[in-house]
Amino acid sequence: MTSEPVAPARAATPRIETTGDAAAVAACCSAVYGSPLAELLVGPSLHPGGLESTRMLLAAARLPCGARLLDAGCGLGTSARLAAAEFGLRVEAVDASAAIVARAVARDTAGEVVWSRADLLALPAADGTFDGVLSECVLSTTARGHALAELRRVLRDGGTLALSDVVTSGAAPLAIADRLLGAALCIGDAWLPGEIEDQLAEAGFTIERRWDRSETVVELVDRIESRVRLALAVARGSSLDLAGLAELAGLGSLASGGPDAARHLADDVRAAVRRGEIGYVAVIARAR
Ligand SMILES: C[S@@+](CC[C@H](N)C(=O)[O-])C[C@H]1O[C@@H](n2cnc3c(N)ncnc32)[C@H](O)[C@@H]1O
């Protein structure tokens, strides 16, 4: 795959807001995950369930050692490195954000993965290049019909799509879509009921397996909440200007809201998961 030069890492300045417009949601997502502060809160795996979810998904994909895998929307590259190191796959990884790709490259000390800055909507790869595609918590942040058609194009016939993403039962989660956690959890444009089945079928995939991982959203919210509390406690007990730091990282709303705002937001998400309004699913699909 041809690659664009990777620019040095630089803190992005995210606008923490989402709209129904797919481009704005994608830009917001890249900006949020481009911030080192976001990694501090979420961890190096930028999806619910972390590496355990990735291992489960790759094991279910059953790609043979040496198979070519594309990590589509790789974030910091944690999953791509795992796929190469633990599953023996030949991995290429792309992300729309040059700053994020630069950070992924810096972590790949083993040089096991080929990294590129590329948009899923126009992948710089020939038809049928890959045996498998991994896409975790990405399609909910971009124009997914178009992206799925591209993923199908670069997969060989019979290739495997291993997908995990945020689902919603309807409109309720939109109440938190314009707030930090909503953006960080890809809730702003989560998949609606039936949409995964319809869009995958339309793009030329047959779903082989689908399972629920909603409990990982609660785990992630718990972790983010406790890290926000810790950061705020440290800032209070020291001369650390957390609000200033957060502002610099473009995440001002995080610090300005204080512990109560963080708790209310986390409570909102946990309750939505309990009511079945927000969930997380894993899917294995075959390219027809
Ligand atoms: C929630 S993060 C998930 C990252 C990674 N898959 C993981 O699980 O650690 C979503 C990532 O998708 C990337 N992204 C969003 N839209 C994209 C697009 N159209 N093309 C390529 N990358 C995209 C963002 O820049 C961000 O790094």
The ligand as a MOL file (V3000), in Angstrom:
LIG
                    3D

  0  0  0     0  0            999 V3000
M  V30 BEGIN CTAB
M  V30 COUNTS 27 29 0 0 0
M  V30 BEGIN ATOM
M  V30 1 C -12.0370 5.2410 18.6800 0
M  V30 2 S -10.5390 5.3150 17.8040 0 CHG=1
M  V30 3 C -10.1720 3.5870 17.6370 0
M  V30 4 C -8.7260 3.3480 17.2900 0
M  V30 5 C -8.3020 1.8890 17.2180 0
M  V30 6 N -9.0950 1.1450 16.2590 0
M  V30 7 C -8.3830 1.2400 18.5700 0
M  V30 8 O -9.3640 0.5310 18.8090 0
M  V30 9 O -7.4910 1.4490 19.3950 0 CHG=-1
M  V30 10 C -11.1160 5.7140 16.1780 0
M  V30 11 C -9.9690 5.9770 15.1910 0
M  V30 12 O -10.5180 5.9870 13.8780 0
M  V30 13 C -9.8590 6.9810 13.1370 0
M  V30 14 N -10.7470 7.3340 12.0130 0
M  V30 15 C -11.9840 7.8720 12.0770 0
M  V30 16 N -12.4770 8.0380 10.8370 0
M  V30 17 C -11.5370 7.5810 9.9800 0
M  V30 18 C -11.4570 7.4900 8.5580 0
M  V30 19 N -12.4540 7.9120 7.7670 0
M  V30 20 N -10.3480 6.9740 8.0000 0
M  V30 21 C -9.3190 6.5400 8.7910 0
M  V30 22 N -9.3350 6.6240 10.1390 0
M  V30 23 C -10.4310 7.1280 10.7240 0
M  V30 24 C -9.6450 8.1040 14.1300 0
M  V30 25 O -8.6170 8.9930 13.7080 0
M  V30 26 C -9.2750 7.3270 15.3850 0
M  V30 27 O -7.8970 7.1320 15.5110 0
M  V30 END ATOM
M  V30 BEGIN BOND
M  V30 1 1 1 2
M  V30 2 1 2 3
M  V30 3 1 2 10
M  V30 4 1 3 4
M  V30 5 1 4 5
M  V30 6 1 5 6
M  V30 7 1 5 7
M  V30 8 2 7 8
M  V30 9 1 7 9
M  V30 10 1 10 11
M  V30 11 1 11 12
M  V30 12 1 11 26
M  V30 13 1 12 13
M  V30 14 1 13 14
M  V30 15 1 13 24
M  V30 16 1 14 15
M  V30 17 1 14 23
M  V30 18 2 15 16
M  V30 19 1 16 17
M  V30 20 1 17 18
M  V30 21 2 17 23
M  V30 22 1 18 19
M  V30 23 2 18 20
M  V30 24 1 20 21
M  V30 25 2 21 22
M  V30 26 1 22 23
M  V30 27 1 24 25
M  V30 28 1 24 26
M  V30 29 1 26 27
M  V30 END BOND
M  V30 END CTAB
M  END
